[in-house]
């Protein structure tokens, strides 16, 4: 009698170790909870349910956008909503599905867990993107402590590093040629930053001057 082979259950990758900045953010969240009289994650869940239906069209649009991004991150990780829910310790996929549909917010603890699972190599951008939309008051507190700005700087540095990592030819350069490329890149970068600081009217005046020549 032929036997049907058992379907192997896909294993969900373990969450990445929490980076120090996210650990600090968790501590700040604890401080702000104490100041605001918030009990903890249970209260977060309660606030999530209370915010599940938001009437402000602007907020609706923002939730829809971040929900779509969350779905993209999940699909890029090759996970179903159910598998992701299991990975972050939720009982079922209902909350994840609502968040992806733009009709629910996510508590900060869940945001950090999602960042660890979906952003194994670089969880910070995911944590930042979700926190800005789902926990705006907490994000303001992080900004007040200077953590938000620090996180932004860290993300920008990684984006610049990714430009180098994404160029195979650059990694094959010898020291002399790499130094030449680096010097040229620095000069171009400085020029681009200086140009971005030029007032709009100065650019317009320069353009008008060129037309008169």
C-alpha positions as CSV (number, residue, x, y, z in Angstrom):
1,X,0.0,0.0,0.0
2,X,1.5,3.4,-1.0
3,X,2.0,5.9,1.7
4,X,1.6,9.6,1.2
5,X,4.8,11.4,2.2
6,X,4.4,13.7,5.2
7,X,4.6,17.4,4.4
8,X,7.6,18.9,6.2
9,X,6.7,21.9,8.2
10,X,8.7,25.0,7.2
11,X,10.9,26.3,10.0
12,X,10.6,30.0,10.8
13,X,14.1,31.7,11.4
14,X,14.9,32.7,14.9
15,X,14.7,36.4,15.6
16,X,18.0,38.3,15.3
17,X,19.7,39.3,18.6
18,X,18.3,42.6,19.8
19,X,20.7,45.4,18.8
20,X,21.7,47.8,21.7
21,X,19.8,50.7,20.3
22,X,16.5,48.7,20.3
23,X,17.3,47.5,23.8
24,X,17.7,51.1,24.9
25,X,14.5,52.0,23.1
26,X,12.7,49.3,25.1
27,X,14.1,50.9,28.3
28,X,12.9,54.3,27.3
29,X,9.5,52.8,26.5
30,X,9.5,51.5,30.1
31,X,10.3,55.0,31.5
32,X,7.6,56.6,29.4
33,X,5.0,54.0,30.5
34,X,5.9,54.7,34.1
35,X,5.4,58.5,33.5
36,X,2.2,58.0,31.7
37,X,0.8,55.4,34.1
38,X,0.7,52.6,31.4
39,X,0.8,49.1,32.9
40,X,2.6,47.3,30.1
41,X,2.1,45.2,27.0
42,X,-1.4,44.3,28.1
43,X,-2.4,47.9,28.0
44,X,-0.7,48.2,24.6
45,X,-3.0,45.4,23.3
46,X,-6.0,47.3,24.8
47,X,-4.9,50.5,23.1
48,X,-4.4,48.6,19.9
49,X,-8.0,47.3,19.9
50,X,-9.3,50.8,20.8
51,X,-7.4,52.2,17.8
52,X,-8.5,49.5,15.4
53,X,-11.0,51.8,13.8
54,X,-9.6,55.3,13.1
55,X,-11.8,57.9,11.6
56,X,-9.1,60.4,10.5
57,X,-8.5,59.9,6.7
58,X,-4.9,61.0,7.1
59,X,-4.3,58.4,9.8
60,X,-6.1,55.8,7.7
61,X,-3.9,56.4,4.8
62,X,-0.8,56.2,6.9
63,X,-1.9,52.9,8.5
64,X,-2.7,51.5,5.0
65,X,0.7,52.5,3.8
66,X,2.6,50.9,6.7
67,X,0.4,47.9,6.6
68,X,1.3,47.4,2.9
69,X,5.0,47.7,3.8
70,X,4.6,45.2,6.6
71,X,3.0,42.7,4.1
72,X,5.9,43.3,1.7
73,X,8.5,42.6,4.4
74,X,6.7,39.4,5.4
75,X,6.4,38.1,1.8
76,X,10.1,38.9,1.2
77,X,10.9,36.8,4.2
78,X,8.9,34.0,2.7
79,X,6.5,33.7,5.6
80,X,2.7,33.4,5.8
81,X,0.8,35.6,8.2
82,X,0.2,32.6,10.5
83,X,3.9,31.7,10.5
84,X,4.9,35.3,11.3
85,X,2.3,35.4,14.1
86,X,3.8,32.3,15.6
87,X,7.3,33.6,15.3
88,X,6.4,36.8,17.3
89,X,4.4,34.9,19.9
90,X,0.8,35.8,18.9
91,X,-2.0,33.3,19.4
92,X,-3.2,33.7,15.8
93,X,-2.7,35.7,12.7
94,X,-5.7,38.0,13.2
95,X,-3.7,41.0,14.5
96,X,-1.1,40.7,11.8
97,X,-3.7,40.5,9.1
98,X,-5.5,43.5,10.5
99,X,-2.3,45.5,10.6
100,X,-1.5,44.6,7.0
101,X,-5.0,45.6,6.0
102,X,-4.4,49.0,7.6
103,X,-7.2,48.7,10.2
104,X,-5.1,48.1,13.4
105,X,-2.0,49.3,15.1
106,X,0.7,47.1,16.7
107,X,2.0,47.4,20.2
108,X,5.7,48.3,20.6
109,X,6.7,44.9,22.0
110,X,5.3,43.2,18.8
111,X,7.0,45.8,16.6
112,X,10.4,44.9,18.2
113,X,9.7,41.2,17.7
114,X,8.7,41.7,14.1
115,X,11.8,43.7,13.4
116,X,13.9,40.8,14.8
117,X,12.2,38.3,12.6
118,X,11.8,40.3,9.4
119,X,15.0,42.2,9.6
120,X,17.5,39.6,10.8
121,X,20.5,41.4,9.2
122,X,19.3,44.9,9.9
123,X,16.2,45.1,12.2
124,X,16.6,48.8,13.0
125,X,14.9,50.3,9.8
126,X,11.9,48.0,10.3
127,X,11.6,48.9,14.0
128,X,11.8,52.6,13.1
129,X,9.4,52.5,10.3
130,X,6.7,50.7,12.3
131,X,7.2,52.7,15.5
132,X,6.8,56.0,13.7
133,X,3.3,55.0,12.5
134,X,2.1,52.7,15.2
135,X,3.5,54.4,18.3
136,X,3.8,58.1,17.4
137,X,3.9,59.2,21.1
138,X,6.6,56.7,21.9
139,X,8.5,57.9,18.8
140,X,8.3,61.5,20.1
141,X,9.7,60.3,23.4
142,X,12.6,58.6,21.6
143,X,13.2,61.7,19.7
144,X,13.3,63.7,22.9
145,X,15.9,61.4,24.3
146,X,17.9,61.7,21.0
147,X,17.5,58.0,20.2
148,X,15.4,58.7,17.1
149,X,18.0,60.9,15.6
150,X,20.7,58.4,16.5
151,X,18.7,55.6,14.8
152,X,18.3,57.7,11.7
153,X,22.0,58.4,11.5
154,X,22.8,54.7,11.9
155,X,20.3,53.8,9.1
156,X,21.9,56.4,6.8
157,X,25.3,55.0,7.4
158,X,24.2,51.5,6.6
159,X,22.5,52.8,3.4
160,X,25.9,54.3,2.3
161,X,27.7,51.1,3.2
162,X,25.1,49.1,1.1
163,X,26.1,51.2,-2.0
164,X,29.6,49.7,-1.6
165,X,28.3,46.2,-0.8
166,X,26.1,46.2,-3.9
167,X,29.0,46.9,-6.3
168,X,30.9,43.8,-7.0
169,X,33.6,45.6,-9.0
170,X,34.3,48.0,-6.1
171,X,35.1,45.1,-3.8
172,X,37.7,43.8,-6.3
173,X,39.7,47.1,-6.5
174,X,43.2,47.1,-5.1
175,X,44.2,49.6,-2.4
176,X,45.5,52.2,-4.8
177,X,42.4,52.3,-7.1
178,X,40.0,52.0,-4.1
179,X,41.7,55.1,-2.6
180,X,41.2,57.0,-5.9
181,X,37.5,56.0,-6.1
182,X,37.0,56.8,-2.4
183,X,38.5,60.3,-2.9
184,X,36.3,60.9,-6.0
185,X,33.2,59.7,-4.1
186,X,33.9,61.9,-1.1
187,X,34.3,64.9,-3.4
188,X,31.1,64.1,-5.2
189,X,29.3,63.5,-1.9
190,X,30.5,66.8,-0.5
191,X,29.3,68.7,-3.6
192,X,25.9,67.0,-3.5
193,X,25.4,67.9,0.2
194,X,26.5,71.5,-0.5
195,X,24.1,71.7,-3.4
196,X,21.2,70.4,-1.3
197,X,21.8,73.3,1.1
198,X,21.5,76.0,-1.5
199,X,18.4,78.2,-1.2
200,X,15.8,77.7,-3.9
201,X,16.0,81.3,-4.9
202,X,19.7,81.1,-5.4
203,X,19.2,78.2,-7.8
204,X,16.6,80.2,-9.7
205,X,18.8,83.3,-9.9
206,X,21.7,81.2,-11.3
207,X,19.4,79.8,-13.9
208,X,18.2,83.2,-14.9
209,X,21.8,84.4,-15.1
210,X,22.7,81.5,-17.4
211,X,19.8,82.5,-19.7
212,X,21.0,86.0,-20.0
213,X,24.5,84.9,-21.2
